[in-house]
Amino acid sequence: MSALYIAEETGSARIMNALLTLDKQLEPWRTTPLVAELHTALRSTVVKQA
């Protein structure tokens, strides 16, 4: 979540791409609360940026 905050604040596409890759890799654990929280936060950030 800290990396997501930094990516939002700095507008870093590299960090955001790394987080999106991580999100795909964590898909099998999407029902785990922390993974679900990260997924939701990433999706809402991507929607805001679009």
ModelCIF file with pLDDT and N, C-alpha, C, O atoms, coordinates in Angstrom:
data_MODEL
#
_entry.id   MODEL 
#
_entity.id                         1 
_entity.type                       polymer 
_entity.pdbx_number_of_molecules   1 
#
_entity_poly.entity_id                      1 
_entity_poly.type                           'polypeptide(L)' 
_entity_poly.nstd_linkage                   no 
_entity_poly.nstd_monomer                   no 
_entity_poly.pdbx_seq_one_letter_code       MSALYIAEETGSARIMNALLTLDKQLEPWRTTPLVAELHTALRSTVVKQA 
_entity_poly.pdbx_seq_one_letter_code_can   MSALYIAEETGSARIMNALLTLDKQLEPWRTTPLVAELHTALRSTVVKQA 
_entity_poly.pdbx_strand_id                 A 
#
loop_
_entity_poly_seq.entity_id 
_entity_poly_seq.num 
_entity_poly_seq.mon_id 
_entity_poly_seq.hetero 
1 1  MET n 
1 2  SER n 
1 3  ALA n 
1 4  LEU n 
1 5  TYR n 
1 6  ILE n 
1 7  ALA n 
1 8  GLU n 
1 9  GLU n 
1 10 THR n 
1 11 GLY n 
1 12 SER n 
1 13 ALA n 
1 14 ARG n 
1 15 ILE n 
1 16 MET n 
1 17 ASN n 
1 18 ALA n 
1 19 LEU n 
1 20 LEU n 
1 21 THR n 
1 22 LEU n 
1 23 ASP n 
1 24 LYS n 
1 25 GLN n 
1 26 LEU n 
1 27 GLU n 
1 28 PRO n 
1 29 TRP n 
1 30 ARG n 
1 31 THR n 
1 32 THR n 
1 33 PRO n 
1 34 LEU n 
1 35 VAL n 
1 36 ALA n 
1 37 GLU n 
1 38 LEU n 
1 39 HIS n 
1 40 THR n 
1 41 ALA n 
1 42 LEU n 
1 43 ARG n 
1 44 SER n 
1 45 THR n 
1 46 VAL n 
1 47 VAL n 
1 48 LYS n 
1 49 GLN n 
1 50 ALA n 
#
_struct_asym.id          A 
_struct_asym.entity_id   1 
#
loop_
_ma_qa_metric.id 
_ma_qa_metric.mode 
_ma_qa_metric.name 
_ma_qa_metric.software_group_id 
_ma_qa_metric.type 
1 global pLDDT . pLDDT 
2 local  pLDDT . pLDDT 
#
_ma_qa_metric_global.metric_id      1 
_ma_qa_metric_global.metric_value   92.72 
_ma_qa_metric_global.model_id       1 
_ma_qa_metric_global.ordinal_id     1 
#
loop_
_ma_qa_metric_local.label_asym_id 
_ma_qa_metric_local.label_comp_id 
_ma_qa_metric_local.label_seq_id 
_ma_qa_metric_local.metric_id 
_ma_qa_metric_local.metric_value 
_ma_qa_metric_local.model_id 
_ma_qa_metric_local.ordinal_id 
A MET 1  2 93.00 1 1  
A SER 2  2 95.00 1 2  
A ALA 3  2 96.00 1 3  
A LEU 4  2 95.00 1 4  
A TYR 5  2 94.00 1 5  
A ILE 6  2 95.00 1 6  
A ALA 7  2 93.00 1 7  
A GLU 8  2 92.00 1 8  
A GLU 9  2 94.00 1 9  
A THR 10 2 94.00 1 10 
A GLY 11 2 91.00 1 11 
A SER 12 2 93.00 1 12 
A ALA 13 2 92.00 1 13 
A ARG 14 2 95.00 1 14 
A ILE 15 2 95.00 1 15 
A MET 16 2 94.00 1 16 
A ASN 17 2 94.00 1 17 
A ALA 18 2 96.00 1 18 
A LEU 19 2 96.00 1 19 
A LEU 20 2 95.00 1 20 
A THR 21 2 96.00 1 21 
A LEU 22 2 97.00 1 22 
A ASP 23 2 96.00 1 23 
A LYS 24 2 96.00 1 24 
A GLN 25 2 98.00 1 25 
A LEU 26 2 97.00 1 26 
A GLU 27 2 97.00 1 27 
A PRO 28 2 97.00 1 28 
A TRP 29 2 98.00 1 29 
A ARG 30 2 96.00 1 30 
A THR 31 2 96.00 1 31 
A THR 32 2 97.00 1 32 
A PRO 33 2 97.00 1 33 
A LEU 34 2 96.00 1 34 
A VAL 35 2 97.00 1 35 
A ALA 36 2 97.00 1 36 
A GLU 37 2 97.00 1 37 
A LEU 38 2 96.00 1 38 
A HIS 39 2 96.00 1 39 
A THR 40 2 96.00 1 40 
A ALA 41 2 95.00 1 41 
A LEU 42 2 95.00 1 42 
A ARG 43 2 92.00 1 43 
A SER 44 2 92.00 1 44 
A THR 45 2 89.00 1 45 
A VAL 46 2 80.00 1 46 
A VAL 47 2 75.00 1 47 
A LYS 48 2 74.00 1 48 
A GLN 49 2 70.00 1 49 
A ALA 50 2 59.00 1 50 
#
loop_
_atom_site.group_PDB 
_atom_site.id 
_atom_site.type_symbol 
_atom_site.label_atom_id 
_atom_site.label_alt_id 
_atom_site.label_comp_id 
_atom_site.label_asym_id 
_atom_site.label_entity_id 
_atom_site.label_seq_id 
_atom_site.pdbx_PDB_ins_code 
_atom_site.Cartn_x 
_atom_site.Cartn_y 
_atom_site.Cartn_z 
_atom_site.occupancy 
_atom_site.B_iso_or_equiv 
_atom_site.pdbx_formal_charge 
_atom_site.auth_seq_id 
_atom_site.auth_comp_id 
_atom_site.auth_asym_id 
_atom_site.auth_atom_id 
_atom_site.pdbx_PDB_model_num 
ATOM 1   N N  . MET A 1 1  ? 0.827   -1.185  0.000   1.00 93.00 ? 1  MET A N  1 
ATOM 2   C CA . MET A 1 1  ? 0.000   0.000   0.000   1.00 93.00 ? 1  MET A CA 1 
ATOM 3   C C  . MET A 1 1  ? 0.877   1.256   0.000   1.00 93.00 ? 1  MET A C  1 
ATOM 4   O O  . MET A 1 1  ? 0.506   2.278   -0.576  1.00 93.00 ? 1  MET A O  1 
ATOM 5   N N  . SER A 1 2  ? 2.034   1.171   0.646   1.00 95.00 ? 2  SER A N  1 
ATOM 6   C CA . SER A 1 2  ? 2.948   2.318   0.643   1.00 95.00 ? 2  SER A CA 1 
ATOM 7   C C  . SER A 1 2  ? 3.430   2.615   -0.768  1.00 95.00 ? 2  SER A C  1 
ATOM 8   O O  . SER A 1 2  ? 3.520   3.776   -1.168  1.00 95.00 ? 2  SER A O  1 
ATOM 9   N N  . ALA A 1 3  ? 3.736   1.578   -1.514  1.00 96.00 ? 3  ALA A N  1 
ATOM 10  C CA . ALA A 1 3  ? 4.191   1.774   -2.893  1.00 96.00 ? 3  ALA A CA 1 
ATOM 11  C C  . ALA A 1 3  ? 3.094   2.392   -3.743  1.00 96.00 ? 3  ALA A C  1 
ATOM 12  O O  . ALA A 1 3  ? 3.369   3.218   -4.614  1.00 96.00 ? 3  ALA A O  1 
ATOM 13  N N  . LEU A 1 4  ? 1.855   1.998   -3.496  1.00 95.00 ? 4  LEU A N  1 
ATOM 14  C CA . LEU A 1 4  ? 0.733   2.579   -4.236  1.00 95.00 ? 4  LEU A CA 1 
ATOM 15  C C  . LEU A 1 4  ? 0.607   4.063   -3.912  1.00 95.00 ? 4  LEU A C  1 
ATOM 16  O O  . LEU A 1 4  ? 0.387   4.882   -4.804  1.00 95.00 ? 4  LEU A O  1 
ATOM 17  N N  . TYR A 1 5  ? 0.743   4.399   -2.658  1.00 94.00 ? 5  TYR A N  1 
ATOM 18  C CA . TYR A 1 5  ? 0.689   5.810   -2.252  1.00 94.00 ? 5  TYR A CA 1 
ATOM 19  C C  . TYR A 1 5  ? 1.794   6.608   -2.960  1.00 94.00 ? 5  TYR A C  1 
ATOM 20  O O  . TYR A 1 5  ? 1.550   7.697   -3.479  1.00 94.00 ? 5  TYR A O  1 
ATOM 21  N N  . ILE A 1 6  ? 2.993   6.056   -2.972  1.00 95.00 ? 6  ILE A N  1 
ATOM 22  C CA . ILE A 1 6  ? 4.115   6.743   -3.620  1.00 95.00 ? 6  ILE A CA 1 
ATOM 23  C C  . ILE A 1 6  ? 3.858   6.883   -5.121  1.00 95.00 ? 6  ILE A C  1 
ATOM 24  O O  . ILE A 1 6  ? 4.121   7.935   -5.703  1.00 95.00 ? 6  ILE A O  1 
ATOM 25  N N  . ALA A 1 7  ? 3.349   5.828   -5.740  1.00 93.00 ? 7  ALA A N  1 
ATOM 26  C CA . ALA A 1 7  ? 3.058   5.880   -7.180  1.00 93.00 ? 7  ALA A CA 1 
ATOM 27  C C  . ALA A 1 7  ? 2.032   6.961   -7.485  1.00 93.00 ? 7  ALA A C  1 
ATOM 28  O O  . ALA A 1 7  ? 2.158   7.681   -8.475  1.00 93.00 ? 7  ALA A O  1 
ATOM 29  N N  . GLU A 1 8  ? 1.017   7.076   -6.634  1.00 92.00 ? 8  GLU A N  1 
ATOM 30  C CA . GLU A 1 8  ? -0.004  8.109   -6.842  1.00 92.00 ? 8  GLU A CA 1 
ATOM 31  C C  . GLU A 1 8  ? 0.588   9.506   -6.672  1.00 92.00 ? 8  GLU A C  1 
ATOM 32  O O  . GLU A 1 8  ? 0.340   10.397  -7.484  1.00 92.00 ? 8  GLU A O  1 
ATOM 33  N N  . GLU A 1 9  ? 1.364   9.687   -5.622  1.00 94.00 ? 9  GLU A N  1 
ATOM 34  C CA . GLU A 1 9  ? 1.914   11.004  -5.320  1.00 94.00 ? 9  GLU A CA 1 
ATOM 35  C C  . GLU A 1 9  ? 2.933   11.481  -6.354  1.00 94.00 ? 9  GLU A C  1 
ATOM 36  O O  . GLU A 1 9  ? 2.997   12.668  -6.673  1.00 94.00 ? 9  GLU A O  1 
ATOM 37  N N  . THR A 1 10 ? 3.726   10.549  -6.873  1.00 94.00 ? 10 THR A N  1 
ATOM 38  C CA . THR A 1 10 ? 4.778   10.931  -7.803  1.00 94.00 ? 10 THR A CA 1 
ATOM 39  C C  . THR A 1 10 ? 4.368   10.778  -9.261  1.00 94.00 ? 10 THR A C  1 
ATOM 40  O O  . THR A 1 10 ? 5.030   11.299  -10.158 1.00 94.00 ? 10 THR A O  1 
ATOM 41  N N  . GLY A 1 11 ? 3.265   10.056  -9.493  1.00 91.00 ? 11 GLY A N  1 
ATOM 42  C CA . GLY A 1 11 ? 2.847   9.796   -10.867 1.00 91.00 ? 11 GLY A CA 1 
ATOM 43  C C  . GLY A 1 11 ? 3.762   8.798   -11.565 1.00 91.00 ? 11 GLY A C  1 
ATOM 44  O O  . GLY A 1 11 ? 3.879   8.815   -12.790 1.00 91.00 ? 11 GLY A O  1 
ATOM 45  N N  . SER A 1 12 ? 4.409   7.933   -10.797 1.00 93.00 ? 12 SER A N  1 
ATOM 46  C CA . SER A 1 12 ? 5.372   6.983   -11.343 1.00 93.00 ? 12 SER A CA 1 
ATOM 47  C C  . SER A 1 12 ? 4.683   5.835   -12.083 1.00 93.00 ? 12 SER A C  1 
ATOM 48  O O  . SER A 1 12 ? 4.024   4.993   -11.474 1.00 93.00 ? 12 SER A O  1 
ATOM 49  N N  . ALA A 1 13 ? 4.845   5.819   -13.384 1.00 92.00 ? 13 ALA A N  1 
ATOM 50  C CA . ALA A 1 13 ? 4.281   4.744   -14.205 1.00 92.00 ? 13 ALA A CA 1 
ATOM 51  C C  . ALA A 1 13 ? 5.016   3.431   -13.938 1.00 92.00 ? 13 ALA A C  1 
ATOM 52  O O  . ALA A 1 13 ? 4.411   2.361   -13.987 1.00 92.00 ? 13 ALA A O  1 
ATOM 53  N N  . ARG A 1 14 ? 6.307   3.509   -13.660 1.00 95.00 ? 14 ARG A N  1 
ATOM 54  C CA . ARG A 1 14 ? 7.082   2.291   -13.406 1.00 95.00 ? 14 ARG A CA 1 
ATOM 55  C C  . ARG A 1 14 ? 6.584   1.571   -12.154 1.00 95.00 ? 14 ARG A C  1 
ATOM 56  O O  . ARG A 1 14 ? 6.400   0.354   -12.168 1.00 95.00 ? 14 ARG A O  1 
ATOM 57  N N  . ILE A 1 15 ? 6.367   2.315   -11.080 1.00 95.00 ? 15 ILE A N  1 
ATOM 58  C CA . ILE A 1 15 ? 5.861   1.702   -9.855  1.00 95.00 ? 15 ILE A CA 1 
ATOM 59  C C  . ILE A 1 15 ? 4.454   1.152   -10.097 1.00 95.00 ? 15 ILE A C  1 
ATOM 60  O O  . ILE A 1 15 ? 4.140   0.042   -9.667  1.00 95.00 ? 15 ILE A O  1 
ATOM 61  N N  . MET A 1 16 ? 3.610   1.921   -10.782 1.00 94.00 ? 16 MET A N  1 
ATOM 62  C CA . MET A 1 16 ? 2.243   1.473   -11.033 1.00 94.00 ? 16 MET A CA 1 
ATOM 63  C C  . MET A 1 16 ? 2.239   0.194   -11.864 1.00 94.00 ? 16 MET A C  1 
ATOM 64  O O  . MET A 1 16 ? 1.466   -0.720  -11.574 1.00 94.00 ? 16 MET A O  1 
ATOM 65  N N  . ASN A 1 17 ? 3.079   0.110   -12.882 1.00 94.00 ? 17 ASN A N  1 
ATOM 66  C CA . ASN A 1 17 ? 3.160   -1.104  -13.690 1.00 94.00 ? 17 ASN A CA 1 
ATOM 67  C C  . ASN A 1 17 ? 3.619   -2.296  -12.865 1.00 94.00 ? 17 ASN A C  1 
ATOM 68  O O  . ASN A 1 17 ? 3.106   -3.402  -13.035 1.00 94.00 ? 17 ASN A O  1 
ATOM 69  N N  . ALA A 1 18 ? 4.577   -2.081  -11.975 1.00 96.00 ? 18 ALA A N  1 
ATOM 70  C CA . ALA A 1 18 ? 5.045   -3.158  -11.102 1.00 96.00 ? 18 ALA A CA 1 
ATOM 71  C C  . ALA A 1 18 ? 3.922   -3.619  -10.176 1.00 96.00 ? 18 ALA A C  1 
ATOM 72  O O  . ALA A 1 18 ? 3.768   -4.816  -9.935  1.00 96.00 ? 18 ALA A O  1 
ATOM 73  N N  . LEU A 1 19 ? 3.142   -2.679  -9.660  1.00 96.00 ? 19 LEU A N  1 
ATOM 74  C CA . LEU A 1 19 ? 2.030   -3.037  -8.778  1.00 96.00 ? 19 LEU A CA 1 
ATOM 75  C C  . LEU A 1 19 ? 0.931   -3.785  -9.531  1.00 96.00 ? 19 LEU A C  1 
ATOM 76  O O  . LEU A 1 19 ? 0.328   -4.711  -8.988  1.00 96.00 ? 19 LEU A O  1 
ATOM 77  N N  . LEU A 1 20 ? 0.675   -3.395  -10.754 1.00 95.00 ? 20 LEU A N  1 
ATOM 78  C CA . LEU A 1 20 ? -0.328  -4.095  -11.558 1.00 95.00 ? 20 LEU A CA 1 
ATOM 79  C C  . LEU A 1 20 ? 0.124   -5.513  -11.889 1.00 95.00 ? 20 LEU A C  1 
ATOM 80  O O  . LEU A 1 20 ? -0.691  -6.436  -11.922 1.00 95.00 ? 20 LEU A O  1 
ATOM 81  N N  . THR A 1 21 ? 1.424   -5.687  -12.135 1.00 96.00 ? 21 THR A N  1 
ATOM 82  C CA . THR A 1 21 ? 1.981   -7.027  -12.355 1.00 96.00 ? 21 THR A CA 1 
ATOM 83  C C  . THR A 1 21 ? 1.832   -7.867  -11.091 1.00 96.00 ? 21 THR A C  1 
ATOM 84  O O  . THR A 1 21 ? 1.426   -9.028  -11.150 1.00 96.00 ? 21 THR A O  1 
ATOM 85  N N  . LEU A 1 22 ? 2.161   -7.275  -9.957  1.00 97.00 ? 22 LEU A N  1 
ATOM 86  C CA . LEU A 1 22 ? 2.004   -7.964  -8.677  1.00 97.00 ? 22 LEU A CA 1 
ATOM 87  C C  . LEU A 1 22 ? 0.553   -8.352  -8.442  1.00 97.00 ? 22 LEU A C  1 
ATOM 88  O O  . LEU A 1 22 ? 0.272   -9.450  -7.962  1.00 97.00 ? 22 LEU A O  1 
ATOM 89  N N  . ASP A 1 23 ? -0.366  -7.462  -8.777  1.00 96.00 ? 23 ASP A N  1 
ATOM 90  C CA . ASP A 1 23 ? -1.786  -7.741  -8.605  1.00 96.00 ? 23 ASP A CA 1 
ATOM 91  C C  . ASP A 1 23 ? -2.189  -8.985  -9.388  1.00 96.00 ? 23 ASP A C  1 
ATOM 92  O O  . ASP A 1 23 ? -2.948  -9.814  -8.884  1.00 96.00 ? 23 ASP A O  1 
ATOM 93  N N  . LYS A 1 24 ? -1.693  -9.122  -10.607 1.00 96.00 ? 24 LYS A N  1 
ATOM 94  C CA . LYS A 1 24 ? -1.998  -10.311 -11.424 1.00 96.00 ? 24 LYS A CA 1 
ATOM 95  C C  . LYS A 1 24 ? -1.408  -11.568 -10.795 1.00 96.00 ? 24 LYS A C  1 
ATOM 96  O O  . LYS A 1 24 ? -2.043  -12.623 -10.797 1.00 96.00 ? 24 LYS A O  1 
ATOM 97  N N  . GLN A 1 25 ? -0.192  -11.457 -10.255 1.00 98.00 ? 25 GLN A N  1 
ATOM 98  C CA . GLN A 1 25 ? 0.462   -12.605 -9.638  1.00 98.00 ? 25 GLN A CA 1 
ATOM 99  C C  . GLN A 1 25 ? -0.240  -13.051 -8.354  1.00 98.00 ? 25 GLN A C  1 
ATOM 100 O O  . GLN A 1 25 ? -0.203  -14.227 -7.993  1.00 98.00 ? 25 GLN A O  1 
ATOM 101 N N  . LEU A 1 26 ? -0.872  -12.107 -7.675  1.00 97.00 ? 26 LEU A N  1 
ATOM 102 C CA . LEU A 1 26 ? -1.558  -12.417 -6.414  1.00 97.00 ? 26 LEU A CA 1 
ATOM 103 C C  . LEU A 1 26 ? -2.996  -12.899 -6.612  1.00 97.00 ? 26 LEU A C  1 
ATOM 104 O O  . LEU A 1 26 ? -3.700  -13.158 -5.636  1.00 97.00 ? 26 LEU A O  1 
ATOM 105 N N  . GLU A 1 27 ? -3.433  -13.019 -7.854  1.00 97.00 ? 27 GLU A N  1 
ATOM 106 C CA . GLU A 1 27 ? -4.815  -13.394 -8.130  1.00 97.00 ? 27 GLU A CA 1 
ATOM 107 C C  . GLU A 1 27 ? -5.286  -14.652 -7.388  1.00 97.00 ? 27 GLU A C  1 
ATOM 108 O O  . GLU A 1 27 ? -6.425  -14.672 -6.923  1.00 97.00 ? 27 GLU A O  1 
ATOM 109 N N  . PRO A 1 28 ? -4.464  -15.700 -7.256  1.00 97.00 ? 28 PRO A N  1 
ATOM 110 C CA . PRO A 1 28 ? -4.937  -16.884 -6.524  1.00 97.00 ? 28 PRO A CA 1 
ATOM 111 C C  . PRO A 1 28 ? -5.297  -16.607 -5.058  1.00 97.00 ? 28 PRO A C  1 
ATOM 112 O O  . PRO A 1 28 ? -6.026  -17.382 -4.440  1.00 97.00 ? 28 PRO A O  1 
ATOM 113 N N  . TRP A 1 29 ? -4.792  -15.518 -4.515  1.00 98.00 ? 29 TRP A N  1 
ATOM 114 C CA . TRP A 1 29 ? -5.035  -15.177 -3.115  1.00 98.00 ? 29 TRP A CA 1 
ATOM 115 C C  . TRP A 1 29 ? -5.968  -13.974 -2.977  1.00 98.00 ? 29 TRP A C  1 
ATOM 116 O O  . TRP A 1 29 ? -5.982  -13.323 -1.932  1.00 98.00 ? 29 TRP A O  1 
ATOM 117 N N  . ARG A 1 30 ? -6.732  -13.676 -4.000  1.00 96.00 ? 30 ARG A N  1 
ATOM 118 C CA . ARG A 1 30 ? -7.585  -12.493 -4.044  1.00 96.00 ? 30 ARG A CA 1 
ATOM 119 C C  . ARG A 1 30 ? -8.605  -12.442 -2.900  1.00 96.00 ? 30 ARG A C  1 
ATOM 120 O O  . ARG A 1 30 ? -9.063  -11.359 -2.536  1.00 96.00 ? 30 ARG A O  1 
ATOM 121 N N  . THR A 1 31 ? -8.963  -13.589 -2.333  1.00 96.00 ? 31 THR A N  1 
ATOM 122 C CA . THR A 1 31 ? -9.923  -13.591 -1.228  1.00 96.00 ? 31 THR A CA 1 
ATOM 123 C C  . THR A 1 31 ? -9.270  -13.287 0.121   1.00 96.00 ? 31 THR A C  1 
ATOM 124 O O  . THR A 1 31 ? -9.971  -13.075 1.111   1.00 96.00 ? 31 THR A O  1 
ATOM 125 N N  . THR A 1 32 ? -7.946  -13.263 0.169   1.00 97.00 ? 32 THR A N  1 
ATOM 126 C CA . THR A 1 32 ? -7.238  -12.889 1.385   1.00 97.00 ? 32 THR A CA 1 
ATOM 127 C C  . THR A 1 32 ? -7.450  -11.392 1.613   1.00 97.00 ? 32 THR A C  1 
ATOM 128 O O  . THR A 1 32 ? -7.275  -10.600 0.687   1.00 97.00 ? 32 THR A O  1 
ATOM 129 N N  . PRO A 1 33 ? -7.821  -10.996 2.818   1.00 97.00 ? 33 PRO A N  1 
ATOM 130 C CA . PRO A 1 33 ? -8.177  -9.586  3.051   1.00 97.00 ? 33 PRO A CA 1 
ATOM 131 C C  . PRO A 1 33 ? -7.153  -8.558  2.579   1.00 97.00 ? 33 PRO A C  1 
ATOM 132 O O  . PRO A 1 33 ? -7.534  -7.578  1.940   1.00 97.00 ? 33 PRO A O  1 
ATOM 133 N N  . LEU A 1 34 ? -5.887  -8.745  2.868   1.00 96.00 ? 34 LEU A N  1 
ATOM 134 C CA . LEU A 1 34 ? -4.892  -7.751  2.457   1.00 96.00 ? 34 LEU A CA 1 
ATOM 135 C C  . LEU A 1 34 ? -4.716  -7.711  0.941   1.00 96.00 ? 34 LEU A C  1 
ATOM 136 O O  . LEU A 1 34 ? -4.527  -6.640  0.363   1.00 96.00 ? 34 LEU A O  1 
ATOM 137 N N  . VAL A 1 35 ? -4.776  -8.861  0.308   1.00 97.00 ? 35 VAL A N  1 
ATOM 138 C CA . VAL A 1 35 ? -4.665  -8.906  -1.159  1.00 97.00 ? 35 VAL A CA 1 
ATOM 139 C C  . VAL A 1 35 ? -5.894  -8.252  -1.780  1.00 97.00 ? 35 VAL A C  1 
ATOM 140 O O  . VAL A 1 35 ? -5.776  -7.501  -2.748  1.00 97.00 ? 35 VAL A O  1 
ATOM 141 N N  . ALA A 1 36 ? -7.058  -8.530  -1.234  1.00 97.00 ? 36 ALA A N  1 
ATOM 142 C CA . ALA A 1 36 ? -8.291  -7.915  -1.741  1.00 97.00 ? 36 ALA A CA 1 
ATOM 143 C C  . ALA A 1 36 ? -8.250  -6.400  -1.562  1.00 97.00 ? 36 ALA A C  1 
ATOM 144 O O  . ALA A 1 36 ? -8.701  -5.658  -2.435  1.00 97.00 ? 36 ALA A O  1 
ATOM 145 N N  . GLU A 1 37 ? -7.718  -5.946  -0.448  1.00 97.00 ? 37 GLU A N  1 
ATOM 146 C CA . GLU A 1 37 ? -7.612  -4.508  -0.196  1.00 97.00 ? 37 GLU A CA 1 
ATOM 147 C C  . GLU A 1 37 ? -6.683  -3.844  -1.213  1.00 97.00 ? 37 GLU A C  1 
ATOM 148 O O  . GLU A 1 37 ? -6.992  -2.775  -1.739  1.00 97.00 ? 37 GLU A O  1 
ATOM 149 N N  . LEU A 1 38 ? -5.550  -4.482  -1.483  1.00 96.00 ? 38 LEU A N  1 
ATOM 150 C CA . LEU A 1 38 ? -4.620  -3.944  -2.468  1.00 96.00 ? 38 LEU A CA 1 
ATOM 151 C C  . LEU A 1 38 ? -5.268  -3.916  -3.851  1.00 96.00 ? 38 LEU A C  1 
ATOM 152 O O  . LEU A 1 38 ? -5.152  -2.924  -4.571  1.00 96.00 ? 38 LEU A O  1 
ATOM 153 N N  . HIS A 1 39 ? -5.941  -4.988  -4.218  1.00 96.00 ? 39 HIS A N  1 
ATOM 154 C CA . HIS A 1 39 ? -6.603  -5.061  -5.528  1.00 96.00 ? 39 HIS A CA 1 
ATOM 155 C C  . HIS A 1 39 ? -7.628  -3.937  -5.686  1.00 96.00 ? 39 HIS A C  1 
ATOM 156 O O  . HIS A 1 39 ? -7.669  -3.265  -6.717  1.00 96.00 ? 39 HIS A O  1 
ATOM 157 N N  . THR A 1 40 ? -8.437  -3.743  -4.677  1.00 96.00 ? 40 THR A N  1 
ATOM 158 C CA . THR A 1 40 ? -9.453  -2.687  -4.725  1.00 96.00 ? 40 THR A CA 1 
ATOM 159 C C  . THR A 1 40 ? -8.806  -1.313  -4.834  1.00 96.00 ? 40 THR A C  1 
ATOM 160 O O  . THR A 1 40 ? -9.252  -0.474  -5.617  1.00 96.00 ? 40 THR A O  1 
ATOM 161 N N  . ALA A 1 41 ? -7.764  -1.085  -4.058  1.00 95.00 ? 41 ALA A N  1 
ATOM 162 C CA . ALA A 1 41 ? -7.074  0.205   -4.095  1.00 95.00 ? 41 ALA A CA 1 
ATOM 163 C C  . ALA A 1 41 ? -6.425  0.447   -5.453  1.00 95.00 ? 41 ALA A C  1 
ATOM 164 O O  . ALA A 1 41 ? -6.475  1.560   -5.978  1.00 95.00 ? 41 ALA A O  1 
ATOM 165 N N  . LEU A 1 42 ? -5.821  -0.583  -6.019  1.00 95.00 ? 42 LEU A N  1 
ATOM 166 C CA . LEU A 1 42 ? -5.214  -0.446  -7.342  1.00 95.00 ? 42 LEU A CA 1 
ATOM 167 C C  . LEU A 1 42 ? -6.260  -0.124  -8.392  1.00 95.00 ? 42 LEU A C  1 
ATOM 168 O O  . LEU A 1 42 ? -6.056  0.761   -9.223  1.00 95.00 ? 42 LEU A O  1 
ATOM 169 N N  . ARG A 1 43 ? -7.366  -0.826  -8.363  1.00 92.00 ? 43 ARG A N  1 
ATOM 170 C CA . ARG A 1 43 ? -8.413  -0.606  -9.353  1.00 92.00 ? 43 ARG A CA 1 
ATOM 171 C C  . ARG A 1 43 ? -8.993  0.791   -9.240  1.00 92.00 ? 43 ARG A C  1 
ATOM 172 O O  . ARG A 1 43 ? -9.269  1.426   -10.258 1.00 92.00 ? 43 ARG A O  1 
ATOM 173 N N  . SER A 1 44 ? -9.182  1.279   -8.038  1.00 92.00 ? 44 SER A N  1 
ATOM 174 C CA . SER A 1 44 ? -9.736  2.622   -7.904  1.00 92.00 ? 44 SER A CA 1 
ATOM 175 C C  . SER A 1 44 ? -8.710  3.674   -8.339  1.00 92.00 ? 44 SER A C  1 
ATOM 176 O O  . SER A 1 44 ? -9.090  4.725   -8.854  1.00 92.00 ? 44 SER A O  1 
ATOM 177 N N  . THR A 1 45 ? -7.435  3.409   -8.141  1.00 89.00 ? 45 THR A N  1 
ATOM 178 C CA . THR A 1 45 ? -6.386  4.330   -8.580  1.00 89.00 ? 45 THR A CA 1 
ATOM 179 C C  . THR A 1 45 ? -6.304  4.358   -10.104 1.00 89.00 ? 45 THR A C  1 
ATOM 180 O O  . THR A 1 45 ? -6.168  5.424   -10.704 1.00 89.00 ? 45 THR A O  1 
ATOM 181 N N  . VAL A 1 46 ? -6.386  3.193   -10.723 1.00 80.00 ? 46 VAL A N  1 
ATOM 182 C CA . VAL A 1 46 ? -6.317  3.112   -12.184 1.00 80.00 ? 46 VAL A CA 1 
ATOM 183 C C  . VAL A 1 46 ? -7.510  3.833   -12.797 1.00 80.00 ? 46 VAL A C  1 
ATOM 184 O O  . VAL A 1 46 ? -7.365  4.509   -13.815 1.00 80.00 ? 46 VAL A O  1 
ATOM 185 N N  . VAL A 1 47 ? -8.676  3.701   -12.198 1.00 75.00 ? 47 VAL A N  1 
ATOM 186 C CA . VAL A 1 47 ? -9.874  4.365   -12.696 1.00 75.00 ? 47 VAL A CA 1 
ATOM 187 C C  . VAL A 1 47 ? -9.722  5.884   -12.577 1.00 75.00 ? 47 VAL A C  1 
ATOM 188 O O  . VAL A 1 47 ? -10.109 6.615   -13.489 1.00 75.00 ? 47 VAL A O  1 
ATOM 189 N N  . LYS A 1 48 ? -9.162  6.367   -11.461 1.00 74.00 ? 48 LYS A N  1 
ATOM 190 C CA . LYS A 1 48 ? -8.945  7.804   -11.278 1.00 74.00 ? 48 LYS A CA 1 
ATOM 191 C C  . LYS A 1 48 ? -7.981  8.364   -12.314 1.00 74.00 ? 48 LYS A C  1 
ATOM 192 O O  . LYS A 1 48 ? -8.146  9.493   -12.776 1.00 74.00 ? 48 LYS A O  1 
ATOM 193 N N  . GLN A 1 49 ? -6.973  7.573   -12.681 1.00 70.00 ? 49 GLN A N  1 
ATOM 194 C CA . GLN A 1 49 ? -5.957  8.036   -13.620 1.00 70.00 ? 49 GLN A CA 1 
ATOM 195 C C  . GLN A 1 49 ? -6.463  8.033   -15.056 1.00 70.00 ? 49 GLN A C  1 
ATOM 196 O O  . GLN A 1 49 ? -5.942  8.766   -15.897 1.00 70.00 ? 49 GLN A O  1 
ATOM 197 N N  . ALA A 1 50 ? -7.455  7.231   -15.341 1.00 59.00 ? 50 ALA A N  1 
ATOM 198 C CA . ALA A 1 50 ? -7.953  7.106   -16.724 1.00 59.00 ? 50 ALA A CA 1 
ATOM 199 C C  . ALA A 1 50 ? -8.733  8.315   -17.167 1.00 59.00 ? 50 ALA A C  1 
ATOM 200 O O  . ALA A 1 50 ? -9.214  8.359   -18.300 1.00 59.00 ? 50 ALA A O  1 
#
